[in-house]
Amino acid sequence: MGLVASAARSPGGVDWGAGVPDDLRDEIDEAERFLKHSSRVLAEFSRLGSSAGLVRNAIALPSDDSEQRALDAVSQGVLKAVRWHAYVEQAGQLLADTTRALMAPGNTVASQLARGRVLARLLNFMLRFDEFKRSCPQVQNELAYYRRNYGPLSMHGAVINANQARGMSSFYSEWQPCRKFFGQMLGSVAQGDRSSGAAVCTLLAALTHACAFRAVDLGRMSDEAQALHALRAMTGAFVLHSQLIQTVGNPGSGAWVRLGHCTQALGCQAHHLTYVTADWVGEWRSTLNAMPG
């Protein structure tokens, strides 16, 4: 933990592109293979078509044909929503496993950086998934239509059962479903123990600082794509930190985010702030008063 914090305080001496230690190769390669699928999940989400026209037609002009056409279209959307939910659950497990590994004794700077890059990619996915979800109300609409028509659909081959449909509806009804689930997974790592909770908060604070410095450095080098990646990771680490710290209480001085570093990154990356939507900015502002000093 101290090594991660030291890296955050002295970013100039940190090689973020450093190779993966041999003893971590299998772990990091497996994580990278999994994370490659995140772009496919997000691409599917961004291209999700709407079945609203077919649903409206089935309601206005009910017939066996119109209802079956609507249900077929809705079922395709529901299947995608199920796949996305399963991916979020697996991503949350990877987040928890990587966090536990970072908290374990014996980590070197190289191993912390390798695992830190995994966390940064997971936090990028979290923000982007929730962004697409907020801009895609048809997921909830299709799940609602599916649940209302589960009876007739079951006669034609249901894609998920009624209990699964309820679970999906509950997940997608959240404003930020991925963030909530990731927060729950980190809470399970803390296990309600003050010491473990403080350790997780310290890790998230260190990652926030490291990504803030990284965003500033990349911005100065005009590497906008990677600067945005760092900015998203910084924001994701910060909001999970603020969520967890509410349950931990005062975790000790080392576990607090030094906001000066983060606001510097936000200032240097002002042209990217359209991505950090109003609710994220609100998180930053509402947390200011909770931070000591």
Secondary structure as UniProt FT lines:
FT   HELIX           2..9
FT   HELIX           11..13
FT   TURN            16..17
FT   HELIX           22..24
FT   HELIX           25..46
FT   HELIX           52..60
FT   HELIX           64..103
FT   TURN            105..106
FT   HELIX           109..134
FT   HELIX           138..148
FT   HELIX           150..154
FT   HELIX           162..172
FT   HELIX           177..190
FT   TURN            191..192
FT   HELIX           194..220
FT   TURN            221..222
FT   HELIX           224..248
FT   HELIX           253..255
FT   HELIX           259..268
FT   HELIX           270..272
FT   TURN            273..275
FT   HELIX           278..288
FT   TURN            289..290
//
